[in-house]
Amino acid sequence: MPAINNAIVARDTISRIVPRENWAQQEAGVVVVFCIVFVVGVGLIGLWISKWLAKRRASKAALPA
């Protein structure tokens, strides 16, 4: 008689008792808002880094050689 893998049996039992729901599919609007906030945040951080680098280049160019 082959050995029964208890991990597979437990996983199958749990999946039958507690069916998983696809939260992202049910709440698509929330996911879209998270994506928009992420894109805006990355854009603002990129703008801040760009301004910081421009100031740094300007201050290096103003130094006498």
C-alpha positions as CSV (number, residue, x, y, z in Angstrom):
1,M,0.0,0.0,0.0
2,P,1.5,3.4,-1.0
3,A,2.2,5.9,1.7
4,I,-0.4,8.8,2.0
5,N,1.1,12.2,2.1
6,N,-0.6,13.9,5.1
7,A,0.3,17.4,3.9
8,I,-1.7,17.0,0.7
9,V,-4.6,15.5,2.6
10,A,-4.6,18.4,5.1
11,R,-4.4,21.0,2.3
12,D,-7.3,19.5,0.4
13,T,-9.4,19.3,3.6
14,I,-8.7,22.9,4.5
15,S,-9.4,24.1,1.0
16,R,-12.8,22.4,1.1
17,I,-13.6,23.8,4.5
18,V,-12.5,27.4,3.9
19,P,-12.9,28.3,0.2
20,R,-10.6,31.2,-0.8
21,E,-12.1,34.3,-2.4
22,N,-10.4,36.5,-4.9
23,W,-10.4,39.8,-3.0
24,A,-8.7,41.7,-5.8
25,Q,-11.3,40.7,-8.3
26,Q,-14.1,41.6,-6.0
27,E,-12.6,45.0,-5.1
28,A,-11.1,46.1,-8.4
29,G,-11.6,49.8,-7.6
30,V,-9.5,49.6,-4.5
31,V,-6.7,48.0,-6.5
32,V,-6.9,50.7,-9.2
33,V,-6.6,53.4,-6.5
34,F,-3.6,51.7,-5.0
35,C,-1.9,51.6,-8.4
36,I,-2.7,55.3,-9.1
37,V,-1.3,56.3,-5.7
38,F,1.8,54.2,-6.3
39,V,2.4,55.8,-9.7
40,V,1.9,59.3,-8.3
41,G,4.2,58.6,-5.4
42,V,6.9,57.3,-7.7
43,G,6.5,60.3,-9.9
44,L,6.8,62.7,-7.0
45,I,9.9,61.0,-5.7
46,G,11.4,61.1,-9.2
47,L,10.7,64.8,-9.4
48,W,12.3,65.4,-6.0
49,I,15.4,63.4,-7.0
50,S,15.6,65.3,-10.3
51,K,15.5,68.7,-8.6
52,W,18.0,67.6,-6.0
53,L,20.4,66.5,-8.8
54,A,19.9,69.7,-10.7
55,K,20.8,71.8,-7.6
56,R,23.9,69.6,-7.0
57,R,25.1,70.1,-10.6
58,A,24.5,73.8,-10.4
59,S,26.4,74.2,-7.2
60,K,29.3,72.2,-8.6
61,A,29.3,74.3,-11.8
62,A,29.4,77.5,-9.7
63,L,32.6,76.5,-7.8
64,P,35.7,78.1,-9.2
65,A,38.1,75.6,-10.7
